[in-house]
Amino acid sequence: MADRWREWLATCVPVAAFGLALALISGMMLFSVRGGAYIAYPAFQLKTLILAAGLVNVFAFRPPSYIDAQGTKPMKQTRRTVLQSLLAAPPAMIFTGSSAHVWAQLSALPLTPACETGSVSTPQQTQGPFYRPNAPQRNDLTADAGSRRRFSLRGFVFDTGCRPVPEAMVEIWHADERGEYDNDGYRWRAYQLTDDAGRWGFDTILTQHYSFRTAHYHIRVQPRGGEVLTTQLYFPDHPRNHGDRLFDPRLVMALDDDRSTGRFDFVVPSL
């Protein structure tokens, strides 16, 4: 509610000031010189004030953007409209070998489960037995990649009001190309903080399936002062998806054309 009043005031005050200035300027222009003195025509000034008041009423006191044209039904703020403004801002994070052009590709990828006003949070999933605390803070996990196939993950963190969440912790850990975890060190493990636009991203390698599990990336998301969201991200149409009892189609990443970049936007409870 406070955000709505701020939006209303941000619209009302400038337009009201414009209307007042218009009335004063127009009134001064209607003065006539008689005998070297300025004499006002009250009738014209009154009409000018009425016109200015009408403009203020139409523009400043119109329904704010969260109300539709009929003024009765709340408009849904979709993640698509939010992304249009967020994608335009340059990333604060630097990603090896990608950066700006990868972010530009995000707008062309199919939408992952949409963030709508009043939407629910991203589904939780098990942490699994291979999580290790104290992962290093970094965006690039490819120092030990060698000839392994690279893979980039990108996305946003939104709250349930579809607002970007800055400084949220996003942590990743996953198996290597043989389906094995590094349980002694921190290869394929890292965390980072989202930038002011709520963006997160990692450059790593393409993970593989193992045992009864389909290929997946483990993710933990925690807004500053908020609860931890633990979940997993999956590939579309992976042959092992149908046999994995943990697989959730709501957690499928959107992939670019060469399947080297995946995107997913997390939705966490509003604080």
N, C-alpha and C positions, 0 to 999 in steps of 0.2 A: 504494500500500500504506500509506503514511503517513497518507493521508486516512482510510482504513478504520480504522486503529488509533485515530485521533483521534475518529472517530465512536463507536467502541466504548467508549472511555474516557469520552466525554461522556455516554453512557447509563449506564455501570456505576457511576461514582463517586457521582452523586447518589442513585441507587437503593440502593446499598450503604449510604450514610450514613443514608438513610431507614430501612432495615431495622435498622441498629444502634440508631438512636434509638427505634424501635418496641420493640425488645427491652428496652432500659433502662427505658423508660416503663412497659411492661407488667409488667416484673419488680418495679418499685417499687410498682405498684398491687396486687400480690399479697402485700405485707407485711401482717401482722396485729398488732394491738396487744394485748399481754398484759402486764399489770402495768406499763403505762406505757412499755413498750419495744417497738420494732419488731422482729418476728421474721419472717424470710423463709421461704417454703416452697420448698426447692430443686427439688422435682419440677415445680412449676408454672413456675418460672423456666427450667428446662431445656426444657420444652415450648414456652415462649415463644421461646426462642432457636432451637429447631428450626424453628418456624413462620417466624421472621424470616429464617433462612437459606434456607428454601424460597422465600420471596418474592424474595430477592435472586437466587437461582438462576434463577427464572422470568423476572424482568424485567431484571435487570442483565446476566445472562450469556446472554440470548437472542441468536439470530443477528442481526447488524446489518442495516440496511435494504437493503444491497446483496446479501443472500442471501434467496432466496425461502422460502416456508413450509416446504419440505422440507429446506432447508439445503444444497442441492446445486447449484442452477442460479443463476448471477448474474442479477439483475434488470436490465433495460435502463432507464437513466435517459433518458427521452425529453425532447425540447425542449418538448413540451406541458406536462409537469409542472414544468419549470424556469420556463417563461413564467408559470405561475400565480403564482409568488412574485415574479418580476421585474416583471411588469406592475402589481403592487399597489403598488410603490414609486413615488413621484412622480418624474417626469423631472428630472434635474439641468439639462438643456438647455432653453432657451426657444425656441419656434418661433413665428414670426409667424402670427397668425390661426388657430392650431390647438392646439398643446400637449396638454393633458390629454385632450380628447375624441378626438383622433386616436389617442393611445396606447390609449385604451379600445377603439377599433375594431379594433385589431390582433388581439385575442384572438378576434374573430369571423371574421377572414379565413382562407381555406384555408391550410394549412401549406405553406410552401415546403419544398424537400428537407430531410428531417428530420435533426436532430442526434441521434445515438444513441451510447451508449458504444462506443468502438472504430470510429466512423464515419470516412469518408475526408473530406479537405478539399474545399472548394468548387472546382470545376474552374477551371483557369487558362485565360485567353484572351489573344490578342495585345493589346498596348498600342496599336497603330495609329500612324499618322504625326502625329496631332494633339495628342499630349500635350505640355504645357509645364510645367516645374518651377516651384517657388516660387509656387504658387497661394496666395491669402490664406486665413487661417483664419476661417471663418464658417459659420453654418448657413443663413442666408437669402441666396439668390442672386437675389432678385426685384427689386432696386433698379431694374433696367433692363427689367423685364417689360412695363410699359405695359399694353396690352390683350391681350397674349399669354395663352393659357390656362395657368393655374397647375397644377403637379403637385408632390406631396410624396412623398418616399421615406423609408421608415422600416425599422428592423430591429434585429437584435442581431448581435454578434460572439461566437461560441462557439469553444472549442477542441474537439479531437476527443474529449475526455472530457465534453463537454456542459456545460462550466463557462463562465460569462460572462467575457469578456476586457475589463477596464477599460483605459483610456488607450491603446487601439489607434488608430492613425491611419487614418481613412477619407477617401479623396480621390475627388472626382467631377469629370468633365468630359464635355461632350456638345454636340451640335449644337443649333441653335435651331429655330424653327418652319419655317424654309426649308431645313433640312438643312445649315446652314453653321456652321462653328466660328469662334470669335473667335481668330484666330492672332496678333493684334497686342496684345490686352489679356487681361483675365481674366474677361470675362463668361462665365457658365455654367461656372466653374471655382472650386473651393474644397476645403478639407479641414477636418476637425474631429477631436477625440478622443472616443472612447466614454466614457460616464459609468461609475459604479461597477457598474451593472447590465449593462454591455456594450452599451448602446443607442447607435445612431447615427441621424441623420436630416437631410435637407436639404429646404428649400422652394425650388423652382425653377420652370421652365416645362416644358411638354410638348414633348419632343424629336420630331423627324420623321425619316423615312427619307431617304436620298439615294443616288444612283447604284445600285450593286448591294447596298447595305446596308439591312437592315431597321432600324426605329427601335430605338435602344439607348442605354444610359447606360454610360460607361466608369467603372470603379471600381478603386481600389487600396486594399488593406487591409494594414496592417503592425502587428502587435503590438509592444509595446515590447521590444526585444531579439530580435525574430523576423524571419523572412523576409517579403518582400513578396508578397502575393497580388494579381495583376493579372487582372481579369476584366471581363465585361460583363453587363448585365442587360437582359432582353427583356420585351416585352409578350405576353400570351397572345393567340392568334388574330389577330395582326397579319397583314394580307394579304401582306406581303413576307417573312414568316418562311421559307416553304417555298423561296424562291429565293435565300436567303442561305446560302452554304456555311459561314459561321462560326456560324450560329444553333445554339444548344444548348438543348434543352428543359429541361435540369436548371437553367438559369439564368433561368427565367421567373419574373417577379414575381407575387405574389398581389395582386389589385386589389380595392378596395372597390366598393360598388354603383354609385357614380357615376363610377368610374374616375378619380378625382382623387388617389388615394393608392395607392402600391405598396409592398409589403413584401417584404424578402428578408433571410434570416438567413445570415450567412457563417460557415463553419466553417474554422478555421485549425489547423495542427499545434500540439499541446500543447508547451509549452516545458519 
